[in-house]
């Protein structure tokens, strides 16, 4: 099962009794705020869930090339670390299978 944006909007609307349009506006604003924070090199931390942070990677002098020209030496990567609580829940789910 994949949790898409549309399914999230419907489920949040059902659980909160908010209108789906209000939930959609809020979710799109959240995505925009998170994107801006990550692009600026910031960090997003949701307690008991995960941490998202960017990391600059030096690919070295021999970083290769792209069809459009030279590939960038430094690239920015997003790292996701899950919380200990979420890890425990995920591991307990696997043990019950």
N, CA, C and O of each residue as an XYZ file, in Angstrom:
388
protein
N       0.843     -1.181      0.000
C       0.000      0.000      0.000
C       0.888      1.244      0.000
O       1.901      1.292      0.697
N       0.508      2.228     -0.771
C       1.236      3.491     -0.851
C       0.345      4.609     -0.327
O      -0.815      4.734     -0.719
N       0.904      5.411      0.559
C       0.158      6.543      1.099
C       0.459      7.764      0.244
O       1.502      8.401      0.392
N      -0.463      8.079     -0.649
C      -0.309      9.225     -1.545
C      -0.816     10.489     -0.860
O      -1.429     10.430      0.206
N      -0.550     11.635     -1.491
C      -1.024     12.908     -0.950
C      -2.547     12.921     -0.860
O      -3.100     13.382      0.139
N      -3.228     12.425     -1.882
C      -4.693     12.412     -1.882
C      -5.243     11.522     -0.766
O      -6.221     11.881     -0.110
N      -4.624     10.378     -0.555
C      -5.080      9.490      0.525
C      -4.826     10.117      1.874
O      -5.642      9.978      2.785
N      -3.685     10.821      2.022
C      -3.408     11.512      3.281
C      -4.464     12.568      3.556
O      -4.971     12.670      4.674
N      -4.797     13.355      2.538
C      -5.797     14.411      2.699
C      -7.125     13.810      3.157
O      -7.741     14.310      4.098
N      -7.562     12.751      2.503
C      -8.837     12.121      2.874
C      -8.800     11.573      4.296
O      -9.743     11.771      5.063
N      -7.717     10.887      4.651
C      -7.626     10.268      5.976
C      -7.541     11.313      7.084
O      -8.192     11.174      8.119
N      -6.742     12.357      6.872
C      -6.649     13.429      7.870
C      -7.998     14.127      7.997
O      -8.431     14.440      9.107
N      -8.660     14.371      6.881
C      -9.988     14.982      6.909
C     -10.989     14.126      7.667
O     -11.798     14.642      8.437
N     -10.934     12.829      7.451
C     -11.845     11.915      8.154
C     -11.581     11.925      9.657
O     -12.516     11.974     10.457
N     -10.297     11.877     10.039
C      -9.956     11.816     11.463
C     -10.185     13.131     12.198
O     -10.504     13.124     13.386
N     -10.027     14.253     11.511
C     -10.148     15.558     12.171
C     -11.489     16.232     11.901
O     -11.841     17.212     12.559
N     -12.232     15.709     10.937
C     -13.510     16.296     10.507
C     -13.318     17.681      9.888
O     -14.241     18.496      9.868
N     -12.113     17.935      9.387
C     -11.856     19.160      8.639
C     -12.216     18.912      7.179
O     -12.236     17.769      6.723
N     -12.495     19.970      6.463
C     -12.785     19.833      5.035
C     -11.509     19.425      4.309
O     -10.415     19.884      4.636
N     -11.670     18.558      3.325
C     -10.506     18.076      2.580
C      -9.717     19.216      1.948
O      -8.490     19.152      1.872
N     -10.404     20.248      1.497
C      -9.704     21.396      0.886
C      -8.808     22.090      1.912
O      -7.697     22.500      1.578
N      -9.271     22.226      3.145
C      -8.457     22.838      4.202
C      -7.242     21.980      4.506
O      -6.138     22.493      4.688
N      -7.447     20.681      4.559
C      -6.331     19.765      4.818
C      -5.326     19.834      3.676
O      -4.119     19.843      3.916
N      -5.805     19.884      2.446
C      -4.925     19.945      1.284
C      -4.075     21.214      1.305
O      -2.877     21.156      1.030
N      -4.677     22.358      1.627
C      -3.948     23.626      1.694
C      -2.865     23.536      2.772
O      -1.732     23.965      2.553
N      -3.213     22.983      3.927
C      -2.254     22.842      5.020
C      -1.102     21.912      4.630
O       0.060     22.212      4.903
N      -1.421     20.798      4.000
C      -0.401     19.838      3.607
C       0.543     20.422      2.558
O       1.756     20.220      2.631
N      -0.006     21.140      1.590
C       0.833     21.773      0.574
C       1.736     22.845      1.185
O       2.890     22.990      0.780
N       1.213     23.598      2.162
C       2.035     24.595      2.850
C       3.146     23.920      3.647
O       4.276     24.406      3.675
N       2.828     22.808      4.290
C       3.834     22.059      5.052
C       4.957     21.571      4.140
O       6.134     21.686      4.483
N       4.598     21.034      2.996
C       5.593     20.547      2.040
C       6.469     21.698      1.550
O       7.682     21.546      1.408
N       5.854     22.837      1.297
C       6.604     24.014      0.845
C       7.580     24.503      1.917
O       8.732     24.814      1.613
N       7.124     24.570      3.161
C       7.985     25.005      4.265
C       9.148     24.040      4.454
O      10.289     24.467      4.627
N       8.861     22.731      4.420
C       9.925     21.726      4.581
C      10.925     21.815      3.444
O      12.132     21.746      3.675
N      10.441     21.968      2.225
C      11.329     22.061      1.063
C      12.259     23.260      1.192
O      13.465     23.146      0.970
N      11.692     24.418      1.556
C      12.514     25.612      1.725
C      13.575     25.410      2.806
O      14.719     25.831      2.637
N      13.205     24.777      3.901
C      14.146     24.534      5.000
C      15.287     23.617      4.558
O      16.449     23.877      4.872
N      14.966     22.561      3.841
C      16.008     21.629      3.387
C      16.915     22.266      2.341
O      18.126     22.046      2.361
N      16.350     23.053      1.427
C      17.151     23.726      0.401
C      18.133     24.696      1.044
O      19.249     24.866      0.555
N      17.725     25.329      2.132
C      18.600     26.268      2.843
C      19.606     25.547      3.747
O      20.379     26.200      4.448
N      19.607     24.236      3.739
C      20.553     23.474      4.557
C      20.078     23.233      5.968
O      20.876     22.876      6.835
N      18.789     23.420      6.221
C      18.240     23.239      7.553
C      17.957     21.793      7.892
O      18.314     20.870      7.160
N      17.311     21.630      9.013
C      17.022     20.302      9.559
C      15.568     20.290     10.018
O      15.079     21.278     10.565
N      14.880     19.176      9.795
C      13.497     19.008     10.219
C      13.459     17.835     11.190
O      13.907     16.733     10.874
N      12.924     18.089     12.361
C      12.866     17.042     13.386
C      11.449     16.940     13.915
O      10.901     17.906     14.444
N      10.859     15.757     13.769
C       9.555     15.468     14.342
C       9.776     14.436     15.446
O      10.136     13.287     15.188
N       9.552     14.875     16.673
C       9.828     14.033     17.831
C       9.077     12.711     17.725
O       7.901     12.685     17.363
N       9.750     11.636     18.038
C       9.218     10.264     18.019
C       8.888      9.775     16.609
O       8.162      8.793     16.451
N       9.418     10.457     15.573
C       9.159      9.995     14.212
C      10.450      9.967     13.394
O      10.962      8.887     13.097
N      10.986     11.133     13.026
C      12.192     11.141     12.209
C      12.893     12.484     12.259
O      12.374     13.472     12.778
N      14.119     12.481     11.686
C      14.902     13.691     11.464
C      15.289     13.698      9.996
O      15.816     12.711      9.483
N      15.028     14.809      9.322
C      15.470     15.020      7.939
C      16.516     16.116      7.964
O      16.289     17.178      8.543
N      17.653     15.869      7.346
C      18.680     16.904      7.282
C      19.463     16.763      5.991
O      19.555     15.681      5.411
N      20.028     17.887      5.552
C      20.822     17.868      4.336
C      22.300     17.723      4.684
O      22.752     18.110      5.762
N      23.024     17.160      3.747
C      24.458     16.954      3.925
C      25.131     17.248      2.588
O      24.686     16.785      1.538
N      26.219     18.034      2.646
C      26.985     18.310      1.438
C      27.979     17.182      1.221
O      28.687     16.787      2.147
N      28.036     16.658     -0.007
C      28.925     15.558     -0.365
C      29.955     16.081     -1.358
O      29.598     16.674     -2.376
N      31.229     15.863     -1.062
C      32.314     16.201     -1.985
C      32.588     14.956     -2.822
O      33.058     13.942     -2.304
N      32.295     15.036     -4.108
C      32.469     13.878     -4.986
C      33.884     13.761     -5.518
O      34.174     12.849     -6.292
N      34.758     14.648     -5.127
C      36.151     14.566     -5.537
C      36.390     15.156     -6.916
O      35.465     15.589     -7.604
N      37.641     15.158     -7.292
C      38.009     15.745     -8.587
C      37.547     14.894     -9.756
O      37.301     15.431    -10.836
N      37.424     13.601     -9.583
C      37.026     12.692    -10.657
C      35.529     12.381    -10.548
O      35.140     11.214    -10.493
N      34.695     13.416    -10.517
C      33.255     13.213    -10.278
C      32.486     12.837    -11.532
O      31.280     12.606    -11.452
N      33.136     12.766    -12.692
C      32.447     12.371    -13.917
C      31.832     13.552    -14.628
O      32.095     14.706    -14.292
N      31.003     13.246    -15.624
C      30.362     14.317    -16.375
C      28.940     13.910    -16.723
O      28.588     12.730    -16.713
N      28.149     14.896    -17.026
C      26.770     14.691    -17.456
C      26.668     14.990    -18.938
O      27.587     15.568    -19.519
N      25.568     14.607    -19.556
C      25.360     14.874    -20.977
C      25.371     16.380    -21.248
O      25.779     16.822    -22.322
N      24.916     17.168    -20.254
C      24.843     18.612    -20.443
C      26.157     19.318    -20.118
O      26.227     20.543    -20.218
N      27.177     18.597    -19.742
C      28.459     19.206    -19.387
C      29.053     18.561    -18.150
O      28.851     17.372    -17.901
N      29.777     19.337    -17.387
C      30.434     18.822    -16.190
C      29.440     18.569    -15.060
O      28.507     19.344    -14.849
N      29.657     17.482    -14.346
C      28.844     17.185    -13.170
C      29.365     18.003    -11.999
O      30.567     18.254    -11.912
N      28.497     18.420    -11.108
C      28.966     19.220     -9.967
C      29.844     18.399     -9.029
O      29.604     17.212     -8.806
N      30.861     19.054     -8.488
C      31.739     18.365     -7.545
C      31.025     18.165     -6.206
O      31.116     17.099     -5.597
N      30.326     19.184     -5.765
C      29.607     19.108     -4.488
C      28.120     18.933     -4.755
O      27.528     19.665     -5.548
N      27.533     17.969     -4.096
C      26.091     17.757     -4.211
C      25.486     17.760     -2.811
O      26.167     17.488     -1.821
N      24.213     18.069     -2.751
C      23.507     18.088     -1.480
C      22.591     16.867     -1.427
O      21.838     16.600     -2.364
N      22.666     16.136     -0.322
C      21.876     14.919     -0.152
C      21.005     15.075      1.094
O      21.418     15.693      2.075
N      19.810     14.514      1.047
C      18.914     14.540      2.195
C      19.015     13.197      2.912
O      18.858     12.142      2.298
N      19.279     13.248      4.211
C      19.361     12.048      5.044
C      18.123     11.953      5.918
O      17.627     12.956      6.433
N      17.634     10.736      6.077
C      16.498     10.467      6.947
C      16.947      9.517      8.036
O      17.495      8.451      7.757
N      16.713      9.908      9.281
C      16.974      9.022     10.424
C      15.675      8.861     11.183
O      15.032      9.844     11.551
N      15.292      7.621     11.415
C      14.057      7.385     12.157
C      14.351      7.373     13.646
O      15.473      7.093     14.067
N      13.337      7.676     14.436
C      13.500      7.715     15.883
C      13.629      6.313     16.460
O      13.263      5.326     15.822
N      14.148      6.246     17.658
C      14.267      4.953     18.337
C      12.900      4.325     18.551
O      12.729      3.114     18.414
N      11.929      5.164     18.889
C      10.577      4.667     19.113
C       9.996      4.045     17.839
O       9.383      2.978     17.897
N      10.182      4.698     16.701
C       9.682      4.160     15.443
C      10.430      2.881     15.071
O       9.819      1.930     14.585
N      11.741      2.847     15.294
C      12.507      1.628     15.024
C      11.960      0.457     15.818
O      11.801     -0.641     15.283
N      11.668      0.687     17.104
C      11.113     -0.391     17.939
C       9.784     -0.874     17.389
O       9.539     -2.078     17.310
N       8.924      0.065     17.009
C       7.618     -0.329     16.476
C       7.751     -1.105     15.170
O       7.040     -2.084     14.943
N       8.671     -0.657     14.311
C       8.886     -1.368     13.047
C       9.434     -2.768     13.295
O       9.004     -3.723     12.647
N      10.373     -2.901     14.221
C      10.956     -4.209     14.522
C       9.928     -5.140     15.148
O       9.936     -6.337     14.860
N       9.044     -4.624     15.997
C       7.988     -5.450     16.590
C       7.003     -5.918     15.538
O       6.463     -7.019     15.649
N       6.758     -5.110     14.524
C       5.860     -5.504     13.437
C       6.437     -6.656     12.652
O       5.718     -7.587     12.289
N       7.750     -6.602     12.381
C       8.405     -7.672     11.627
C       8.432     -8.978     12.414
O       8.308    -10.050     11.822
N       8.590     -8.913     13.728
C       8.642    -10.114     14.546
C       7.293    -10.836     14.560
O       7.254    -12.058     14.700
N       6.201    -10.110     14.419
C       4.880    -10.716     14.470
C       4.466    -11.343     13.146
O       3.424    -11.995     13.078
N       5.268    -11.161     12.082
C       4.923    -11.745     10.769
C       5.264    -13.205     10.705
O       5.041    -13.846      9.678
